[in-house]
Amino acid sequence: MKWEIDSEQDKRIYEVLKDIKSDDYMVALEKWEQILKERLEFPFEVEVVDSDSHIIQVGNKLRVHGIEMIDDLHGIIVTVRKGRKKYAFELCLLEVLEDNAEMKQLVDDYSVWFANR
């Protein structure tokens, strides 16, 4: 998959996509899912940075419990908990709050790729 390299983040994103055909969006999402499942430590705390939902709003702090599915329109969907209720929510709209720099970077890399795909 084609990706311009202008920064360290671009290099990391390219490493994920380098063996994927440029028009194979679902394969790229599957690759991201695989990497995220391998490297993220569930559960972890996040903050909502964008939302159209009236239930989950910008600024809400949630706990991510796992990857639920891949959606061709919304990308990687994670299971989050708000209070006692569970919801499905787009990973690209979340920011990691944990002290784990690798997890923060990985989710941010995915979100940047998803926003610019």
N, C-alpha and C positions, 0 to 999 in steps of 0.2 A: 504494500500500500504506500502511496506517495506521501511524503511528509517533509516539508522544508526544515532544514536544521539551522536555526539562528541562535540557539541557547542550549544550556545543559538540559533543560527540561525537554526541548525538542529532540535531543539525542536519546534521552530515556524513552520517549514516546516512539521514536523511530525503531529502537531495539525491539519493542513489542510488535510493531507492524511490518518489519522489513521483509518477512517471508510471505506476506499476504498480498494477493492480487488487489490492485487499486479499486476494483469495483465490487469486491467481496466484503461488504459491510457486516453481514451476519457472522462471517468467520472472524473478522476483527473483534466483534463483540464477544464471541466465544473465547478468543484468546485473552481478552481483558478479564473475562469472568474467571478463567483458569488461573491467571496470575493473582488476581485479587483473592480467590479462595485459598491459594497457597500462602500468601504473605500477610493477609490481614488476621488479626487476633480478635475473634468474636467472643463476647460482645464488646462494643466500644462506644464511647460517647461522641455525639456529633451535634452541630448546630445547623439549623435550617437557614440557608442563605438566599433561597428563592422558593416561592410557592404560590400556586393559584388556589390552593385548598383553603376552605374555611375551618377545617379541623386542625391541620398542621400548618402553622404560619411561620413566617420569617422570624428568626430569633428564638424559636422553640428549641429546647435541648432535648434530644432523644437518645435512645440506645439502639444501636444496630445489632441484630442478633444473627444475621446471615443473609446470604444472597438467595432470593426467592426465584427469580427468573430473568430471562432476557426478553426485551420487547423491542421490535424493530423501530418503533417510534420514540419510545422513552428511554431506551438503553437498558442498563442494568438496574433491576428493581430489587431493593433490599427489604427485609422485614425489620420494621422499627417498632419500638414500644414507646408509647406516650402514656404515662401513668400505668394503668393496668391493661390498657387496650393495645392490641397489635394492629399495625397498618402496613401496607405495601407502599414504598415511596422510592422516588428516583435517586440513585446514588449521586448523580451529577449535581444535585441541588443541596448537597450536604457538605459540611466542612468538619473534618476530624478535630476533636478537642483534646484527645489523648496527648501525652508527652512523647509518644513514639513518633520520631521524625520520619521514619521510613513509611509508616502508615499514612501520615499526613501528606507526604510527597506522592505516594502512590495514588491516593484518591484524587489529589489535585491534578496529577498527570492525566488520569482517566477523564476527569471533568473537563480539562482543557481540550483533550482530543475530541471528546463528545461534542463540545460546543463548536468546534471548528472542522468537524468531519466533512 
